[in-house]
């Protein structure tokens, strides 16, 4: 099949979503209900290894990787490191509408500066 440039562009752009639209995959190999099974079958058929799992990072490691800011470093002297000593529950009124919310205030001990 031979297409001129205008027809090719028209057909190609039919597959491009407009701005602020999101593609929703309810069926096919990316459907959430069967995604793990179908992707495994596709990888087996194509003889492709599954991707390496990403390491699970906590928020402190993510913050350090993204910004270079170490949340454990003392902001005053920038030498000592802060350590969580105790978590104290904040007194509050009872939750409304049956909602359960836990609010904690971390207590931090700063190193002594000589």
N, C-alpha and C positions, 0 to 999 in steps of 0.2 A: 504494500500500500504506500502510495506517495502522497504527501500532503504539502500544500504550500505553507509558507511561514505564518500567514494569518490564521489559517485553519488549525495548525498545530498549536499556536498560542491560545486560541479560543478553547480548544479541547483541554489543554493543560490547565488553564485558569479556571475551568469548571471544578477542579479538585482543590483549589485554594480557598480556604475559609475567609470570610470577611473579618475585619478587625473586631475584636471582643467576642468572637464566636469561639466555642470550644467543641472539639470533636469528642463525641461520646461513643464508646465502643461497647455495645451491648451483645454483639455476636462476633463470631470469628475467633482467631487464635488469641486475641487480646481481651476477650470477655472475662471479667473477673471470676465468674463462677467456675470456669474450667481452665483458667490461664495457666496454672502450674502444670496440669496434665498435658495440655495441647502444646505448650512451649517445650516441654520435655520431649514430646514425640517429634516435634519439628527439629530440635537439636539432634536427636538420635538419627532421624532420616538424613539430615545434612552432615552428620558426623562432626558436629561442633561441640566443643566443651562449654559448659555453663560458665557465666562470668564469675570471677572471684567475688565473694561477699565483701561488702564494704565494712571496715571495722566500726564498731559502735563506739562513738565518742560521747562523753558527757558534755554538759554545757560549758564547763571550764576549758576543756581541750578545744572545743569548737571556737570559743571566743578567742583563745590564744592563736589558733591557726588563721582565723579570719582577720584579726586586728593586731595581733602581736602584744595584746594587753594580757598580763597574767593576773587573774582575779585574786590569786592567793598572795600576791606581792603587796607589802604594806604601801599604801598610797602616800604616806607621810615621808618616811625615810627611804623607801624603795630598796631596802636591804633585807629586812626581816620578812618572814612569810607568816600570814595569818592562818590560824587553825580554828576549826569549829570545835567549840568546847561543849556547848549545850544548846538545845533547842527548847525554847519556852513557849508554850501555847499562849496566844494572846486572848485576854478576856474579851468577850463579845456577847451581844444578845443572841438568843436562840435563833436558828435559821427560820426563814419564813417559807411557806408552801412546801414544807417537808424536804427542802434542799439541805444537803450536808456539805458544808464547806469547812476545810481545815486551814487555818491561817497560822503560820508559825513565824516567830521572830528569831533569827539566828543570833547567837551571842558569840562574839569574836574576841579573842584575847590577843592583844598586840604585844610584840616583843619589847622588852625594856630597852630604852635608849640611854646609854651612859654619857 
